[in-house]
Amino acid sequence: MDNKRILVVDDNDLFRESIVETLSRKGYGLLSAKDGHEALELLKENDFDLVISDMKMPGMTGIELLEQIRKFNTEIPFLIITAYGAIETAVEAMKKGAFDFIQKSDNLINQLEITVDRTLRYQSLVSENRRLKTALREKWNFIGNGSRMNEIRDLAASVAESRSTVLITGESGTGKEMVARFIHYQSKRCNGPFVKINCAALPEGLIESELFGHEKGAFTGAISRKLGKFEAASGGTLLLDEIGEMPMLMQAKLLRVLQEREIDKVGGDQPVEIDVRVIATTNRNLEKDVADGKFREDLFYRLNVFRVHLPPLRDRKDDISGLVEYFISKYNNENGFSVQALSDEAVKTLAQYEWPGNIRELENAIERAVVLTRTGIIPHSKFKFSSSSANHSCDLQAGMTVAEMEKVLIFKTLESCDGNRTKAAEMLGISIRTLRNKLHEYGAFSDDSGEVSCEE
């Protein structure tokens, strides 16, 4: 507890000096005041980690001093020293915000040392917890200082204060999960868990068990009780990623959960109440899916209580410079590199490119460029965007079929990922299997390293 500063307040000179001498031997920094008025002046001029005050003092009692301090400092811990047996006075002080009290007795010095140590340790934990919360909020903030992203940030911060269900829409790679985490860590639920489930990645037969959990013996293979994602997210936030891929039967069950705020475990006898904030994301047009009968209208309205739409990167290119700076710093730190910035030509190239994979594609491109450059300025040559491919829209022509445009998009995305199928599938918002089938359909092949080429 080195460097901790303590203010001792007592009108008895001998008693005050005894406390100061005792705590000074423990390595604390001490100042003292003979009354409440002097103490307030010292508090305005200095930073303290703890105040220790006698209860009965002329002019201002210890409780009155505490009340005055709380008007401008609500966090500094306050210990009050009371006469032996004055429990009622001690309880009143605790109600006013004192951290603890110490009774005058033959064992006062020993009791004082123990209580001061415990108080300062607790205060250190509180400060560290506050620091970590701030770090989390900063970590899950999203980058972008353009007017559109500033509006989205304000909107997300506003909805974070409520319990409302949120639907986040936007193309794959626009940062929907980042915004979901931002909402969670800006909310009163930030101390609770943030649980994510990808609705498109689970087989239809398992999604109910994953969401709601199951009891032992509920079905073949259920050898033990399983906690579902809703229960795991209790007191926090549940992110339903790619909600548009959820089967219709599960949509009906999810609707009931959102309405009743309770779940039915597979094989369970009684409903289980839940306290979860639900955020859903999708890159699909749910309004069209509702019209086509692919998504329940009542569930859509239940999810669409508060909507946040993320525009594609090509529509907010004023955010690219900030994103580039962030990703360069990120991969410098991860790899021990010292890349400084982009060359002017590279900046121009990134500004001209249309980014079909959005922020995820940009991050992949910057990571590759940082690894290849390692130090200094990233040259234009580290990016695989030629002048002809800087704008992929030039490959799209009026009269092309949707299938033909899909093929162009897939190969452009693969090109930006150096043929890496895993990254390309992530940017396109499809599974590896779907991408593999598409490549086979196009007559493409891949070697064991995952690099893709095409036979024309």
Secondary structure, 3 states (H helix, E strand, C coil): CCCCEEEEECCCHHHHHHHHHHHHCCCCEEEEECCHHHHHHHHHHCCCCEEEEECCCCCCCHHHHHHHHHCCCCCCCEEEEECCCCHHHHHHHHHCCCCEEEECCCCHHHHHHHHHHHHHHHHHHHHHHHHHHHHHHHHCCCCCCCHHHHHHHHHHHHHHCCCCCEEEECCCCCCHHHHHHHHHHHCCCCCCCEEEEECCCCCCCCHHHHHHEECCCCCCCCCCCEECHHHHCCCCEEEEECHHHCCHHHHHHHHHHHHHCEECCECCCCCEECCCEEEEEECCCHHHHHHCCCCCHHHHHHHCCEEEECCCHHHCHHHHHHHHHHHHHHHHHHHCCEEEEECHHHHHHHHHCCCCCHHHHHHHHHHHHHHHHCEEEECHHHCCCCCCCCCHHHHCCCCCCHHHHHHHHHHHHHHHCCCCHHHHHHHHCCCHHHHHHHHHHCCEEECCCCCEEECC
